[in-house]
Amino acid sequence: MRIKLLPVLLSLSSLAMAQSKHERLQLANEMEKSLQTELLNKWYPQCVDSLFGGFISTYTYDFKPIGEQDKFIVTQARHTWTTAKAFERYPSDTYYLRCSENGFRFLRDVMWDKTNGGFYNLITREGKDKSNPQSPKEAYGNAFAIYALAAYYKASKDTGALALARKAFLWLEEHSHDPGYKGYFQHLEMDGTPVKRTASIPPTSDLGYKDQNSSIHLLEAFTELYSVWKDPLLRERLQEMLFLIRDKIVTPKGYMMLFFKRDWTPISFRDSTKEFILQHKNLNHVSFGHDVEIAYLMLEASHVLGLKNDTRTLSVAKRLIDHSLQNGWDNELGGFYDEGYYFKDSSKITIIKDSKNWWAQAEGLNTLLLMADKFPDDKMRYYDHFKKQWSYIQTYIIDHTYGDWYEEGLDKEPQRKTALKGHIWKATYHQSRALLNCIERLRGENAL
């Protein structure tokens, strides 16, 4: 009887594999259509500032430019990166490359400080410095500039872009890198001197602290740069950031601490009252979006470094996504909540902000599919969560009328339907990267 059943079982197995492949290709097609018609084509080349260079970033819900159009280094870099990657995907659409070239020239000619080095943090549309005098430059912003320049160089082979990326990396090495405790100082004076935290700084301010957010994006930037520039010092810093994040910033429970003293002692208020904790929650909470994002970024860094059989990084990445699914995932509709906290009187996490921002949903989509392919038989059912996440995004995040993604899921924040579609903190990078990565992975084109 068993012998007779074997061909039937093999046939059913082959059918299941064919159905799975068909489903994956169908999902890839859906995502590619959304990427092209509901995202890239809405922004580019519309947002290119033909008058002053760079990109216009502030738009109403129905994509009408509005406001003063200040230019933030992070937004300018993200648009430059996104269009470089779009050109790689769609090389026949050369306007993507021209958009990215516009971004590169703006970074080089306007946002780079030719006197002190480093990139200005914020300028007016016309190019006048408007940075916060307490911290006019930041490692975070310079990281995104490096990220964009490396991507543009890869797409264009313009050696000027690689030269500026190297220059920015070495500027951070000289001014921001901490040779004693490793990692980088986030807040910098105009000349690159790290800002020191003093007693006069308000306790709710992050000024002068090291932090996970700049650290994970330095990792991301160095990964992109190392893919096109195999410099020994860059490799050392990339590996340093990977191990620092993996082994110090990620907790044993499977989430990242947010802010740190110079020696990487975490800033925590867990032993304080609930009222005090909530007053200082910007410095100390569980950010599910960052946790699912860094799971991907660590694996990407390990891959680019060529670390063979890096089970340690894979295990920590899995712990991060498992913790987020178990504690910050909406089992009913899908989507990751914004913030949670482990109060001292409870062994379970409390959701302290149940909105679902767009970038966390994008990063979750990307990482869930990655983990589904790394652990296809895991009890966490990553692929099922991935499909539910895409359904959630299509239903509550993507604006199918005017394009792009709402800033928050409409299930929790319905008023966001008419909120700004773009601003200096919201461009196309998270959602474009997630869709590009998922399309490639679903079609078997991604080696990570």
C-alpha positions, 0 to 999 in steps of 0.5 A: 500500500505504501508503495502504491501511495508514493507516486501520489504523494510525490505528485501532491508535493510537486503540485504544492511546489508549483502552486507556491511558485505560482503564488510567489510570482503573482505576489511579485507582479502585484508588488511590481505594479504597485512599485511602478504605478503607485510609488515611483511614477508618483514621485519621479521626476515630479519631485526633482527641483529644477530651480535649486537642485535636489528634491522637493519633499513636502506634498499634500495627500493628493501630491501637491507641493506645499510649504517652504520645502526645506532640504534635509540631508536624510530626505535628499539622500534617500531620494538619491538612493531610491532613484539609483536603485530604480535605475538598476531595476529598470535601466531603460528608464534613464530618467531614474538615473538623471534623477539620482545624478541630480541628487548626487550633484546637490549633495556634492555642491550644496549640502557638503560643507566645503569649509569644515567637511561633513554634510549639513543637516538642514538647509533652506530650499535655496541652500542656506544652512538651517541646522539646529545649532545644538547639533548642526551635523549628525552621524545619521545624516552623513550615513545616509549621504554615504548610502546614497553616494555608493548606490549612485556610483554603483548605478552610474560608475561616476567616480566623483560619487565614490570619491565623495562617499570615501571623503565622508567616511573618512570625515566620520572616522576622524571626528565621529568614531569612538576609538575607545568604546567603538561605534560613533558619536551621533551629535556633532558640532559644525567642525565635527567635534562630538557634542558632550552631554551636560547637566544643562541638557533636559533629561528628555533630550537625546543630545549627547547620547549614542544611539541605535538608530544612527548605529543601524544606519551607519551599518547600512551605509557601510554595507552599501559602500563596502559593496563597491569599495573593498577598503580594509578600514571600511571592512573593519568598521562595518564588522565593528558595527555589526558585532556592536549592534548584534552583541550589545544593542540587541537585548537577550529578549530580542529587542534593541535598546535605544540610547546609550552612554559613551561606554554603551551602558543603556539608558533605561527607566524601567525601575521608575514610575509608569508616569515617569517612564511615559514622560521619557519614553522617547529614550527608552521603549521597544521599537518593533519597526527598528527591530525588524529592520535591523534583522535584515540589515545585519544579515545583509552586512554579514552577506556583504562581508562574506562571513561564512556560516554566520549562525550567530547573526542569523540566530539574533535576527530570528530572535528579533523578528520572533519577539516582534511577532509575539509581542508587537504584531496585530494578530487580527489585521496584521501590521506591527505596532509602533511602541511597547514597554516592559514595565517592572510590575509585569512580565509581559510587554505593554503596547504604549503606542498602537499606531502602525507607521508606514516604514515599520510595515515596509521593513516588516514585509521585507524581513518576514519574507527573508525569514520565510526563505531562511526558515521555511518550516519554522513554527512561526509561519513567516510566509503566512505572516508575510502574506498577511502583512502585504494584505494589510499594507494594500488595505490600510497603508497604500493610497490607491487613489493618489499614490504612495503610502499613508504615514500610518495605517488607517485602521488605527489613524484614519485621519492620516488619509488627508495628512501630508503624503511627503515631508522631510522625514517621509520619502520613498526609501523604506517602501521602495527598498521593501518592494524591490527586495521582495520582488527579487526574492519572490522571483528567485533573484536575490542571493541574500 
